[in-house]
């Protein structure tokens, strides 16, 4: 098992001011060491090291002035930046070479017969190379940091756009379900059926509270998603009674796998609308979740008429064809497909099956992501197992879909 560091190292350029001074001292310190070692290797007198020290301090000071000027020029247009930087660099090299020539004239007075101009010409190449390399490094680092800032800014904007897209997709859910539920509650109240009306209100509030707790774009475990579906089905079961039958088969190892919250609810909602509602005998809705290698596979199926019968299922297939139409709920399969693309890119599978004997199945396969233990422990309690059914005297209009 790899050893973990007791601290998290900060990026070198996280503090730009500190990074500049670190590089400044390290660079000119290296120049001092290099020139000193060169003088000693050539068996120069020890007092020459004082001249070398003054030369390095002079270069250090000139580079500080250059940093201030370059900091102003880097914000200008490229033509202005490069033209003025070249002019400033030439002037700095000339000043540096003049100071070096003056120092050498003092140190070598009476030893070497060279004029001030000759010494400047001899030192221009060395000092120009040094300040030129410093200037190139300055601009390279600053342009690199600008590119990094732009990349970070673009990444933040993309993350915000993705979050907004996921939020929009989440907020599209359940418009007709909520309308139908409120309409059923209103009908029960008018018929003075207070007990089933109160039970439906309780389940509706629990379902809305459960769905509003999670952030848009967040992920939940399969177990938490199933609990949300149980709250939703508890409300719908009061409308459809024994016509709505459900079956959940979730493998234990798949229960703690993560998936986008409220991803499966539109599938169950459409199964109720197109399988349970139009058939007098109702239908059975099944959900299976299992791990296939390192991927989570979830299948939602119903025993309805499938795509072969009736116009409603035609709109179902139109959404899959990507022609811009969705199911009459306004979301359906197109919503799920968009959410999967936002969350996983191309690394997901979205497949529908329409068996010849009838029924309809949607299969979703995504990469396996294990949930944190703390998150797995915080699960909302599912709705009571025994459904509270409305009295037989309630009108059949309560069970119709909008």
C-alpha positions as CSV (number, residue, x, y, z in Angstrom):
1,X,0.0,0.0,0.0
2,X,1.6,3.3,-1.0
3,X,2.5,5.7,1.8
4,X,0.4,8.8,2.1
5,X,2.0,12.2,2.6
6,X,1.0,13.8,5.9
7,X,0.3,17.0,4.0
8,X,-1.0,18.0,0.5
9,X,1.7,19.9,-1.4
10,X,0.6,23.2,-2.9
11,X,1.3,24.0,-6.5
12,X,4.5,26.0,-7.0
13,X,2.7,28.9,-8.7
14,X,-0.2,28.9,-6.3
15,X,1.4,32.0,-4.7
16,X,2.8,33.9,-7.7
17,X,4.6,36.5,-5.6
18,X,6.5,33.9,-3.5
19,X,7.2,31.9,-6.7
20,X,8.8,34.9,-8.3
21,X,11.1,35.6,-5.4
22,X,12.1,31.9,-5.1
23,X,13.0,31.8,-8.8
24,X,14.8,35.2,-8.6
25,X,17.0,34.2,-5.7
26,X,17.6,30.7,-7.1
27,X,18.5,32.0,-10.6
28,X,20.9,34.8,-9.5
29,X,22.3,32.6,-6.8
30,X,23.2,30.0,-9.5
31,X,24.8,32.8,-11.5
32,X,26.9,33.8,-8.5
33,X,28.0,30.2,-7.8
34,X,28.8,29.6,-11.5
35,X,30.9,32.8,-11.9
36,X,32.7,32.3,-8.6
37,X,33.6,28.7,-9.5
38,X,34.8,29.8,-12.9
39,X,37.0,32.5,-11.3
40,X,38.5,30.0,-8.8
41,X,39.0,27.4,-11.5
42,X,41.0,29.9,-13.5
43,X,43.2,30.7,-10.4
44,X,41.9,34.2,-10.1
45,X,42.6,36.2,-6.9
46,X,40.0,35.8,-4.1
47,X,39.2,39.5,-4.1
48,X,37.7,39.0,-7.6
49,X,34.8,37.3,-5.9
50,X,33.8,40.7,-4.5
51,X,33.5,42.0,-8.1
52,X,31.5,39.0,-9.1
53,X,29.1,39.6,-6.1
54,X,28.6,43.2,-7.1
55,X,28.0,42.2,-10.8
56,X,25.3,39.6,-9.7
57,X,23.6,42.1,-7.3
58,X,23.6,44.6,-10.2
59,X,21.9,42.0,-12.5
60,X,19.5,41.2,-9.7
61,X,18.5,44.8,-9.4
62,X,18.2,45.3,-13.2
63,X,16.0,42.2,-13.5
64,X,13.6,43.6,-10.8
65,X,13.2,46.8,-12.9
66,X,12.6,44.7,-16.0
67,X,9.9,42.7,-14.2
68,X,8.0,45.9,-13.4
69,X,8.3,47.1,-17.0
70,X,7.4,43.7,-18.5
71,X,4.5,43.4,-16.1
72,X,3.0,46.5,-17.8
73,X,3.9,45.5,-21.3
74,X,2.5,42.0,-21.1
75,X,-1.0,43.4,-20.9
76,X,-0.7,45.4,-24.2
77,X,-1.1,44.3,-27.8
78,X,1.5,41.8,-29.0
79,X,3.1,44.3,-31.4
80,X,3.5,46.8,-28.6
81,X,4.7,44.1,-26.1
82,X,7.4,42.6,-28.3
83,X,8.6,45.9,-29.7
84,X,8.9,47.7,-26.4
85,X,10.3,44.6,-24.7
86,X,13.1,44.5,-27.2
87,X,13.9,48.2,-26.7
88,X,13.9,47.8,-23.0
89,X,16.1,44.7,-23.1
90,X,18.7,46.4,-25.3
91,X,18.8,49.4,-22.9
92,X,19.1,47.1,-19.9
93,X,22.0,45.1,-21.5
94,X,23.8,48.4,-22.3
95,X,23.4,49.6,-18.7
96,X,24.5,46.2,-17.3
97,X,27.5,46.0,-19.6
98,X,28.5,49.6,-18.8
99,X,28.4,48.9,-15.0
100,X,30.4,45.7,-15.5
101,X,32.9,47.6,-17.6
102,X,33.3,50.2,-15.0
103,X,33.8,47.6,-12.2
104,X,36.4,45.7,-14.3
105,X,38.1,49.0,-15.1
106,X,38.5,49.7,-11.4
107,X,39.7,46.1,-10.5
108,X,42.1,45.7,-13.5
109,X,43.4,49.3,-13.5
110,X,47.1,49.3,-14.4
111,X,46.9,45.6,-15.3
112,X,45.1,45.5,-18.6
113,X,45.3,48.2,-21.2
114,X,41.7,48.2,-22.5
115,X,39.4,51.2,-23.1
116,X,36.0,51.5,-21.5
117,X,34.3,51.0,-24.9
118,X,36.4,47.9,-25.6
119,X,35.3,46.4,-22.3
120,X,31.6,47.2,-23.0
121,X,31.8,45.4,-26.4
122,X,33.4,42.4,-24.7
123,X,30.8,42.2,-22.0
124,X,27.6,42.9,-24.1
125,X,27.4,39.3,-25.3
126,X,27.7,37.8,-21.8
127,X,25.4,40.2,-20.1
128,X,23.0,40.2,-23.1
129,X,22.7,36.4,-23.0
130,X,22.0,36.5,-19.2
131,X,19.3,39.2,-19.3
132,X,17.9,37.7,-22.6
133,X,17.5,34.3,-20.9
134,X,15.9,35.9,-17.9
135,X,13.5,37.9,-20.1
136,X,12.5,34.8,-22.1
137,X,11.9,32.8,-18.9
138,X,9.8,35.6,-17.5
139,X,7.5,35.8,-20.5
140,X,7.4,32.0,-20.8
141,X,6.3,31.5,-17.2
142,X,3.7,34.3,-17.3
143,X,2.2,33.2,-20.6
144,X,2.1,29.6,-19.2
145,X,0.2,31.0,-16.1
146,X,-2.2,32.9,-18.4
147,X,-3.0,29.8,-20.4
148,X,-3.5,27.8,-17.1
149,X,-5.8,30.5,-15.8
150,X,-7.8,30.5,-19.0
151,X,-8.0,26.7,-18.9
152,X,-9.2,26.8,-15.3
153,X,-11.7,29.4,-16.1
154,X,-13.0,27.4,-19.1
155,X,-13.2,24.3,-16.9
156,X,-15.2,26.2,-14.3
157,X,-17.5,27.5,-17.0
158,X,-18.0,24.0,-18.4
159,X,-18.7,22.7,-14.9
160,X,-21.2,25.4,-14.3
161,X,-22.8,24.8,-17.7
162,X,-23.0,21.0,-17.0
163,X,-24.4,21.7,-13.5
164,X,-27.0,24.0,-15.0
165,X,-27.9,21.5,-17.7
166,X,-28.3,18.7,-15.1
167,X,-30.4,21.0,-12.9
168,X,-32.6,21.8,-15.8
169,X,-33.1,18.2,-16.6
170,X,-33.8,17.4,-13.0
171,X,-36.4,20.2,-12.7
172,X,-38.3,18.8,-15.8
173,X,-39.3,15.7,-13.9
174,X,-42.8,14.8,-12.7
175,X,-45.0,17.7,-14.1
176,X,-47.9,15.4,-15.0
177,X,-47.4,13.1,-12.0
178,X,-47.7,16.1,-9.7
179,X,-50.8,17.3,-11.5
180,X,-52.4,13.9,-11.4
181,X,-51.7,13.5,-7.7
182,X,-53.0,16.9,-6.8
183,X,-56.1,16.3,-8.9
184,X,-56.7,12.9,-7.2
185,X,-56.3,14.5,-3.8
186,X,-58.7,17.2,-4.8
187,X,-61.3,14.7,-5.9
188,X,-60.9,12.7,-2.7
189,X,-61.5,15.8,-0.7
190,X,-64.6,16.7,-2.6
191,X,-65.9,13.2,-2.0
192,X,-65.0,13.6,1.7
193,X,-62.6,10.6,1.5
194,X,-60.3,12.2,4.1
195,X,-58.4,9.1,5.1
196,X,-57.0,8.2,1.6
197,X,-56.6,11.9,0.8
198,X,-54.5,12.4,3.9
199,X,-52.5,9.3,3.1
200,X,-51.8,10.5,-0.4
201,X,-50.7,13.9,0.9
202,X,-48.4,12.3,3.4
203,X,-46.8,10.2,0.7
204,X,-46.5,13.1,-1.7
205,X,-44.8,15.3,0.9
206,X,-42.4,12.5,1.7
207,X,-41.6,12.0,-1.9
208,X,-41.1,15.7,-2.6
209,X,-38.9,16.1,0.5
210,X,-36.8,13.2,-0.5
211,X,-36.3,14.5,-4.1
212,X,-35.5,18.1,-3.0
213,X,-32.8,17.0,-0.5
214,X,-30.3,15.9,-3.1
215,X,-28.6,18.5,-5.2
216,X,-29.2,18.6,-8.9
217,X,-26.5,16.6,-10.7
218,X,-25.6,14.7,-7.5
219,X,-25.4,10.9,-7.4
220,X,-27.1,8.5,-5.0
221,X,-26.8,4.8,-4.4
222,X,-29.1,2.2,-6.1
223,X,-30.6,1.5,-2.8
224,X,-31.5,5.2,-2.3
225,X,-32.9,5.4,-5.8
226,X,-35.1,2.4,-5.1
227,X,-36.4,4.0,-2.0
228,X,-37.3,7.1,-4.0
229,X,-39.1,4.9,-6.5
230,X,-41.0,3.2,-3.6
231,X,-42.2,6.5,-2.4
232,X,-43.4,7.4,-5.9
233,X,-45.0,4.0,-6.5
234,X,-46.8,4.2,-3.1
235,X,-48.6,7.3,-4.4
236,X,-49.4,5.8,-7.8
237,X,-50.6,2.5,-6.1
238,X,-53.3,4.5,-4.3
239,X,-54.6,5.6,-7.7
240,X,-54.2,2.3,-9.6
241,X,-54.7,-0.1,-6.7
242,X,-54.1,-3.8,-7.7
243,X,-53.6,-2.8,-11.3
244,X,-50.1,-1.6,-10.4
245,X,-47.7,-4.5,-9.6
246,X,-44.0,-4.1,-8.9
247,X,-41.0,-6.3,-8.6
248,X,-37.5,-5.2,-7.5
249,X,-34.4,-7.4,-7.8
250,X,-31.3,-5.6,-6.6
251,X,-28.1,-7.6,-6.0
252,X,-26.4,-6.8,-2.7
253,X,-23.1,-5.8,-4.4
254,X,-25.1,-3.4,-6.7
255,X,-27.0,-1.7,-3.9
256,X,-24.2,0.6,-3.0
257,X,-23.3,1.5,-6.6
258,X,-23.8,5.2,-7.5
259,X,-25.9,6.6,-10.3
260,X,-27.4,10.1,-11.0
261,X,-30.3,10.8,-8.7
262,X,-33.8,10.5,-10.1
263,X,-32.5,8.7,-13.2
264,X,-34.9,5.8,-13.1
265,X,-38.1,7.7,-12.0
266,X,-39.0,8.8,-15.6
267,X,-38.8,5.2,-16.8
268,X,-41.2,4.0,-14.1
269,X,-43.5,7.0,-14.8
270,X,-43.6,6.2,-18.5
271,X,-44.2,2.5,-17.7
272,X,-47.2,3.5,-15.6
273,X,-48.5,5.8,-18.3
274,X,-48.1,3.5,-21.2
275,X,-48.4,0.0,-19.6
276,X,-50.5,0.3,-16.4
277,X,-52.9,3.1,-17.3
278,X,-54.2,1.9,-20.7
279,X,-54.8,-1.7,-19.7
280,X,-57.7,-2.8,-17.6
281,X,-55.7,-5.5,-16.0
282,X,-52.8,-3.2,-15.4
283,X,-49.2,-4.3,-15.7
284,X,-46.2,-5.4,-13.7
285,X,-43.1,-3.1,-13.5
286,X,-39.8,-4.8,-12.8
287,X,-36.4,-3.3,-11.9
288,X,-33.2,-5.3,-11.8
289,X,-29.7,-4.0,-10.8
290,X,-26.6,-6.0,-11.0
291,X,-22.8,-5.7,-11.5
292,X,-21.4,-6.9,-14.7
293,X,-17.6,-6.8,-14.2
294,X,-16.8,-3.2,-13.2
295,X,-20.1,-1.8,-14.6
296,X,-23.5,-1.3,-13.1
297,X,-26.4,-2.6,-15.2
298,X,-29.9,-1.5,-14.5
299,X,-33.0,-2.7,-16.4
300,X,-36.6,-1.4,-16.1
301,X,-39.3,-3.4,-17.8
302,X,-43.0,-3.6,-17.9
303,X,-45.7,-6.0,-19.2
304,X,-47.5,-3.5,-21.3
305,X,-48.2,-3.5,-25.1
306,X,-44.7,-2.3,-26.0
307,X,-44.1,-0.4,-29.2
308,X,-46.3,-2.4,-31.4
309,X,-49.7,-1.1,-30.3
310,X,-51.2,2.3,-30.0
311,X,-50.0,5.8,-30.8
312,X,-48.6,6.5,-27.3
313,X,-45.7,4.1,-27.8
314,X,-44.9,5.6,-31.1
315,X,-43.9,8.8,-29.3
316,X,-41.8,6.6,-27.1
317,X,-39.8,5.4,-30.1
318,X,-39.6,8.9,-31.6
319,X,-37.7,10.1,-28.5
320,X,-35.2,7.4,-29.0
321,X,-34.7,8.2,-32.7
322,X,-33.6,11.7,-31.7
323,X,-36.0,13.5,-33.9
324,X,-36.8,16.1,-31.2
325,X,-40.0,14.5,-29.9
326,X,-40.4,13.1,-26.4
327,X,-43.1,11.3,-24.5
328,X,-46.0,13.4,-23.5
329,X,-44.6,13.8,-20.0
330,X,-42.1,16.2,-21.6
331,X,-39.1,14.3,-20.4
332,X,-38.9,10.5,-20.7
333,X,-36.1,8.7,-22.5
334,X,-34.7,11.9,-24.1
335,X,-34.1,13.3,-20.6
336,X,-32.4,10.2,-19.4
337,X,-30.2,10.0,-22.5
338,X,-29.1,13.6,-22.0
339,X,-28.3,13.1,-18.3
340,X,-26.2,10.0,-19.1
341,X,-24.3,12.0,-21.8
342,X,-23.7,14.8,-19.3
343,X,-22.5,12.5,-16.6
344,X,-20.5,9.9,-18.5
345,X,-19.9,11.1,-22.0
346,X,-19.6,8.1,-24.3
347,X,-18.9,5.7,-21.5
348,X,-22.4,4.4,-21.0
349,X,-24.9,2.1,-22.6
350,X,-28.6,3.0,-23.2
351,X,-30.6,0.3,-24.9
352,X,-34.3,-0.5,-25.4
353,X,-35.8,-3.9,-26.1
354,X,-39.3,-4.7,-27.4
355,X,-39.8,-8.4,-27.1
356,X,-42.2,-10.0,-29.7
357,X,-44.4,-11.3,-26.8
358,X,-45.0,-7.7,-25.6
359,X,-43.6,-5.5,-22.9
360,X,-40.9,-2.9,-23.0
361,X,-37.4,-2.9,-21.4
362,X,-34.8,-0.2,-21.0
363,X,-31.3,-1.2,-20.1
364,X,-28.8,1.3,-18.7
365,X,-25.1,0.4,-18.2
366,X,-22.7,2.8,-16.5
367,X,-19.2,2.6,-14.9
368,X,-19.3,1.2,-11.4
369,X,-18.7,3.8,-8.7
370,X,-18.8,2.7,-5.0
371,X,-20.5,5.0,-2.5
372,X,-18.9,6.2,0.6
373,X,-19.9,4.3,3.7
374,X,-21.1,7.4,5.5
375,X,-23.3,8.3,2.5
376,X,-24.7,4.7,2.3
377,X,-25.7,4.9,5.9
378,X,-27.7,8.0,5.4
379,X,-30.7,6.6,3.6
380,X,-34.3,7.8,3.7
381,X,-36.7,5.3,5.1
382,X,-38.8,3.8,2.4
383,X,-42.6,4.2,2.3
384,X,-44.7,1.6,4.2
385,X,-44.9,-1.7,2.5
386,X,-48.6,-2.0,2.7
387,X,-50.3,0.4,0.4
388,X,-53.3,2.4,1.6
389,X,-55.9,2.0,-1.2
390,X,-58.7,4.3,-1.9
391,X,-62.2,3.1,-1.3
392,X,-64.0,1.4,-4.2
393,X,-66.5,4.2,-4.2
394,X,-63.9,6.6,-5.6
395,X,-64.5,7.3,-9.3
396,X,-62.3,5.7,-11.9
397,X,-61.2,9.2,-13.1
398,X,-58.8,9.3,-10.2
399,X,-56.7,6.6,-11.9
400,X,-56.5,8.2,-15.3
401,X,-53.4,9.8,-16.5
402,X,-53.3,13.4,-17.6
